[in-house]
Structure formats: structure tokens, C-alpha cells
Amino acid sequence: MATCGEVLVHLLERYGVDHVFGIPGVHTVELYRGLARSSIRHVTPRHEQGAGFMADGYARTSGKPGVCFIITGPGMTNITTAMGQAYADSIPMLVISSVQARSQLGGGRGKLHELPNQSALVAGVAAFSQP
């Protein structure tokens, strides 16, 4: 049986995604396991903001959406500048971020990389965000 990460990567392939930008992390392991059996090329920057700007540049030059895999918390805060630039210029970017279990969102329990409200963080730089 396929994992959620494998299914998501397969879906991205079917939509013609051929590059993904991001830094592997504890919250995105299943996405990267899906990439291991995929034709999608992964590009690893040194910083999540770099991943966002790479995806932005890729979208501008290829005409395809730029796709990023980002961990919750610091990964998401780091990519928001690039998301804002792409959003302001109507550049298609898909940022897939991990989150904690819905029952644990905003609980203030000190979960690893917990944000009080990740969707609210990106509300001004994204057309859509849902936990």
C-alpha cells in the first residue's frame, strides 16, 4: 500500500511536475520517500528562502508551477518572503508543508516546530492555505 507521500508525489508527476525544491526534514520524510521512486528531480538549496526563490524562477522561465516541500515552523517562516514575491507577481507556486496532527494544531504544547497558526502566517502571501 502506498504512503500519503508516495500518492502525493505520484499525483504531482501526473500533473507534469518535474522539479521540486526543498530541504529534507523530519516532517517531510514521507514526501522524500515518494520522490525516491519518482522521475521528479529534487533540488536542494541551502535555505528554505532559496527554495522559494528557485521555485519562483523556475516558474517564470518554464511556465510550470514551482513546487516546494517545506517543513513546518522555521521552514515555513523562511519561505514566506519568496511566496510573497511570487504571489505579488502572479507566479504559480505550490508550497507543500508538513503540519502537526489537526488535534494538536495551535495547542501550545511545544511540539517540534509548532506554530500557533501556520495558515494565518501565510494568509497574506498565498491564495489558499489549509491545514
C-alpha positions in Angstrom: 0.0 0.0 0.0 1.3 3.4 -0.9 2.0 6.1 1.7 0.5 9.5 1.6 3.8 10.9 0.4 4.0 8.4 -2.4 0.5 9.2 -3.5 1.1 12.9 -3.4 4.4 12.6 -5.4 2.6 10.4 -8.0 -0.2 13.0 -8.3 2.4 15.7 -8.9 4.0 13.6 -11.6 0.7 13.1 -13.3 0.2 16.9 -13.3 3.6 17.3 -15.1 5.7 18.4 -12.2 9.3 17.6 -13.0 11.2 19.6 -10.3 10.7 20.1 -6.6 12.7 22.5 -4.4 13.3 22.0 -0.7 15.3 20.8 2.2 14.5 17.3 3.6 13.5 17.4 7.2 11.9 15.3 9.9 8.4 16.4 8.9 8.8 15.7 5.2 10.3 12.2 5.3 7.4 10.5 3.6 7.4 13.1 0.7 11.0 12.3 0.1 10.4 8.6 0.2 7.9 9.2 -2.5 10.5 11.1 -4.5 12.9 8.3 -4.4 10.7 6.2 -6.7 9.8 9.2 -8.9 11.1 10.9 -12.1 10.8 14.3 -10.4 14.1 16.0 -9.9 14.8 17.3 -6.4 16.9 20.5 -6.0 18.3 21.1 -2.5 19.1 24.8 -1.7 21.0 25.9 1.5 17.9 27.7 2.9 14.2 27.5 2.5 14.0 31.0 1.2 16.3 29.9 -1.6 13.9 27.0 -2.3 11.1 29.5 -2.7 13.1 31.8 -5.0 14.3 28.9 -7.0 10.7 27.7 -7.5 9.7 31.3 -8.4 12.5 31.5 -11.0 11.7 28.0 -12.3 8.0 29.0 -12.8 9.0 32.3 -14.6 11.3 30.5 -17.0 9.4 27.2 -17.6 5.8 28.3 -17.5 5.1 25.5 -15.0 4.3 26.0 -11.3 7.3 26.0 -9.0 6.8 23.3 -6.3 8.4 23.3 -2.8 8.5 20.7 0.0 9.0 22.6 3.3 8.9 21.6 7.0 6.5 23.4 9.3 7.7 26.1 11.7 11.1 27.5 10.6 10.8 26.2 7.1 7.5 27.9 6.6 8.6 31.2 8.1 11.8 31.1 6.0 9.9 30.7 2.7 7.3 33.4 3.1 9.3 36.2 1.5 9.7 34.2 -1.7 6.0 33.2 -1.5 5.1 36.9 -1.2 7.1 37.8 -4.2 5.6 35.1 -6.3 2.1 35.9 -5.1 2.5 39.7 -5.8 3.7 38.9 -9.4 1.0 36.2 -10.0 3.7 33.5 -10.4 2.3 30.0 -9.8 3.9 28.3 -6.8 2.8 25.3 -4.8 4.3 25.0 -1.3 3.6 21.8 0.4 4.4 21.9 4.1 4.1 19.4 6.9 1.9 20.2 9.9 1.2 18.6 13.2 -1.9 16.4 13.7 -5.0 18.6 13.4 -5.9 17.8 17.0 -2.5 19.3 18.1 -2.6 22.5 15.9 -2.3 25.7 17.9 -2.3 23.8 21.2 0.8 25.4 22.5 2.1 22.1 23.7 5.6 22.7 22.4 5.5 20.2 19.6 8.6 20.2 17.4 8.5 23.3 15.1 5.0 24.1 16.3 3.4 27.4 15.0 0.3 28.8 16.6 -1.4 29.1 13.2 0.6 28.3 10.1 -2.3 29.1 7.8 -2.6 32.6 9.3 1.1 33.1 8.8 0.9 32.7 5.0 -2.6 34.2 4.5 -1.2 37.4 3.0 1.2 35.6 0.6 -0.9 32.7 -0.6 -4.2 32.3 -2.5 -5.0 29.2 -0.5 -3.8 27.6 2.8 -5.4 24.8 4.7 -4.1 22.5 7.5 
